[in-house]
Amino acid sequence: MQEQAVAGNSDKEINQAFIALMSPVILVLLAWAAVFHLGLVTAFDIWYNSDIFNHCLFVIPGAFFLIYLKRKALLAQPVKPNYWVAVLILPAVALYAIGLAGDVQLFMHAAMFGLLPVLIWMVLGNKAAWQILFPLLFILFCIPIGEELVPYLQQIAATFSVDLLELTGIPVFRSGLYIEIPKGRFLVAEACSGISFFIASLVIGCLYAYLNMYSAKRRMVFVLLSVIFPIAANIVRVYGIILIAHLSDMKYAVGADHLIYGWFFFAFVIVCLIGIGELLRDKLPPQSNDIKLVVLRQKPLKAAKGGLLAVGTLLLLAAGWYQFIAGAIPDKQTQQFAFATQNPTSALSEDEIYWLAWQAKFRAPTVAQYQQLTTPYASPLTVYQAFYAAGDGELVSSLNRLYDQDRWTRVEVIDVPSNNETPFALELVSSPAGDLRLIASWYVLSDQTFAGKQQTKLQQIVTTLGGEPAHGAVVIMSMAVERRSQEIQQQWFIDKVSQTYSDLSQQSRLAGR
C-alpha cells in the first residue's frame, strides 16, 4: 500500500480525501436504513412525540460531524475491513428479529442502533474505527431508553426536598409523593422527576468531555458529575418551588410559574455544568498538519470492497428473514374487528368520551371503546378496551399510557392479592387539584391474560415466532375515589374488577375473531 506524506496539506486535499473515505460509510448507512426502515419509523415517532427523547433527532448528524472533526487522524489510517466483527452482527440481527416478531420496539431500536457502529467498524477496520470510537458510540444515544427511571427520580426528589424543607424550618408532612406545608399541598409529579434534565445533561456531559478533555480520568469524573448534578439540581428546584410558594402565600411557583422555573433551572444546570467543565478541562494534544494521507492513494471504495460485500450479504440475509417474519403477520385489511358489547347502552359516544375526566392514551388501536358502569358512589366506573390486530400498531409501547400524564400522575402502585385467574395491576393517580383515581389494567392475548407488560410482550414474541398472529388487547377500569373513604371505595373497586374480569376479557378476545 502506498502512503502519501504531505507537509501542510491544504483543506481542499484533506476534504477530498475525507469524502472519498466516507463513500463506503455512506453506502453502509443507506443499506442499514433500507433494511431497518420499520425500526427507524418507530424510533422517529418516539423522538418526535416524546419531550424526553427530542435530542435523539440530532444524534446521528452529530455523530457524523464528530467524525468530520477527526478527519485528519482518520485519514492517517488505512481502510482494512475486519470480517471477525460479523460475530457481533449476528446477535444484533437476531435481536431485531425478535423485536419485529413481538413488536418490541426497545429490542428493535437497541439492535439497529447498536448495529450501525459495528457495520462501520467492519468496513473501515480496527485502526480507523479506533480513531472515531466516541462518535460511533455516540450513536447509541439514539436508543430511546430511560423513562423507567422516572419513579425512582420522583422518590429521590420528594425525599431530599423534604429534608431541605425541614432544615429550613418549614413544617412539612410527606405522604408518598405528596408534600404538605401549612400553606399548601404539592405533588411531585412525573414532570417533576427531572428525567429530561437527566438525559440531556448526560448527553451534553459526554459530548463536552470528549471535545474538551484529554485525560480519561477527567472525562470519567465529568461524566459522573453530569449524572449527579442534574439530580441534585432537580431536588433544589422542587425545594425552591415549594419555598417560593410558601413565602408568597401560594401566589407564585404554581401553575404556569412551575414550568417557567423548570426551564430556567434547566438552562441554569447546563450553564453550571459547562462552568464545572471549564474548571476540569485540560489541554488537548496539538494536532499536526503534517499527516500521511493514506486514504488519498488507497481508494477507499476499492479497499473496502470486501467489507461492503460482507455487510451487503449479511444485511440481505437479514432483510429476507425480516420479510419472512412480516409475512407471518396477517394483513389487517382482510379482517374486520369489533367489540361485541353485551350491554350496548353502556358504550360511550365520541362526544361523551370528550368530556371524561380520565382517558387512556393508546396510540392508533385497531378498534377501541369506552363504557361506563354504575357504582354505589357519586362517580361512575369507566372501562376502556383497545384491541390491536397483529401488525397493526404496538399494544405494549412506551407511548401508550394508562392516563394522560399532563393531567394525572402516579401516586402509588397498589398490591392486590395474587390470583392466577384474574391477574391485574392496580395504581392510584392524582390530578394537580388533588383528585384521586384508581386504575386497574390487564392485557388479553388469545386465551391468556397478564397483569404485566413484560409477560405480555414475551408471549407475543413466542406466538409470532410460532407462526400465529399475535393479536392482543388491553382492558382498563378507572374510578374516582374520595380521600376520606378511599379504603372502602378501593375494596369495592377491586371486587368489581374481579367480578367483571372474565366478561371484559372475553369481549376483548371476541374482537379478534
C-alpha positions, 0 to 999 in steps of 0.5 A: 500500500502506498502512503502519501506524506504531505507537509501542510496539506491544504483543506481542499486535499484533506476534504477530498480525501475525507469524502472519498473515505466516507463513500463506503460509510455512506453506502453502509448507512443507506443499506442499514436504513433500507433494511431497518426502515420499520425500526427507524419509523418507530424510533422517529415517532418516539423522538418526535412525540416524546419531550424526553427523547427530542435530542435523539433527532440530532444524534446521528448528524452529530455523530457524523460531524464528530467524525468530520472533526477527526478527519485528519487522524482518520485519514492517517489510517488505512481502510482494512475491513475486519470480517471477525466483527460479523460475530457481533452482527449476528446477535444484533440481527437476531435481536431485531428479529425478535423485536419485529416478531413481538413488536418490541420496539426497545429490542428493535431500536437497541439492535439497529442502533447498536448495529450501525457502529459495528457495520462501520467498524467492519468496513473501515477496520480496527485502526480507523474505527479506533480513531472515531470510537466516541462518535460511533458510540455516540450513536447509541444515544439514539436508543430511546431508553430511560423513562423507567427511571422516572419513579425512582427520580420522583422518590429521590426528589420528594425525599431530599426536598423534604429534608431541605424543607425541614432544615429550613424550618418549614413544617412539612408532612410527606405522604408518598409523593405528596408534600404538605406545608401549612400553606399548601399541598404539592405533588411531585409529579412525573414532570417533576422527576427531572428525567429530561434534565437527566438525559440531556445533561448526560448527553451534553456531559459526554459530548463536552468531555470528549471535545474538551478533555484529554485525560480519561480520568477527567472525562470519567469524573465529568461524566459522573458529575453530569449524572449527579448534578442534574439530580441534585439540581432537580431536588433544589428546584422542587425545594425552591418551588415549594419555598417560593410558594410558601413565602408568597402565600401560594401566589407564585411557583404554581401553575404556569410559574412551575414550568417557567422555573423548570426551564430556567433551572434547566438552562441554569444546570447546563450553564453550571455544568459547562462552568464545572467543565471549564474548571476540569478541562485540560489541554488537548494534544496539538494536532499536526498538519503534517499527516500521511494521507493514506486514504488519498492513494488507497481508494477507499471504495476499492479497499473496502470492497470486501467489507461492503460485500460482507455487510451487503450479504449479511444485511440481505440475509437479514432483510429476507428473514425480516420479510419472512417474519412480516409475512407471518403477520396477517394483513389487517385489511382482510379482517374486520374487528369489533367489540361485541358489547353485551350491554350496548347502552353502556358504550360511550359516544365520541362526544361523551368520551370528550368530556371524561375526566380520565382517558387512556392514551393508546396510540392508533388501536385497531378498534377501541371503546369506552363504557361506563358502569354504575357504582354505589358512589357519586362517580361512575366506573369507566372501562376502556378496551383497545384491541390491536390486530397483529401488525397493526400498531404496538399494544405494549409501547412506551407511548401508550399510557394508562392516563394522560400524564399532563393531567394525572400522575402516579401516586402509588402502585397498589398490591392486590392479592395474587390470583392466577385467574384474574391477574391485574395491576392496580395504581392510584393517580392524582390530578394537580387539584388533588383528585384521586383515581384508581386504575386497574389494567390487564392485557388479553392475548388469545386465551391468556391474560397478564397483569404485566407488560413484560409477560405480555410482550414475551408471549407475543414474541413466542406466538409470532415466532410460532407462526400465529398472529399475535393479536392482543388487547388491553382492558382498563377500569378507572374510578374516582375515589374520595380521600376520606373513604378511599379504603372502602371505595378501593375494596369495592373497586377491586371486587368489581374488577374481579367480578367483571374480569372474565366478561371484559376479557372475553369481549376483548378476545371476541374482537379478534375473531 
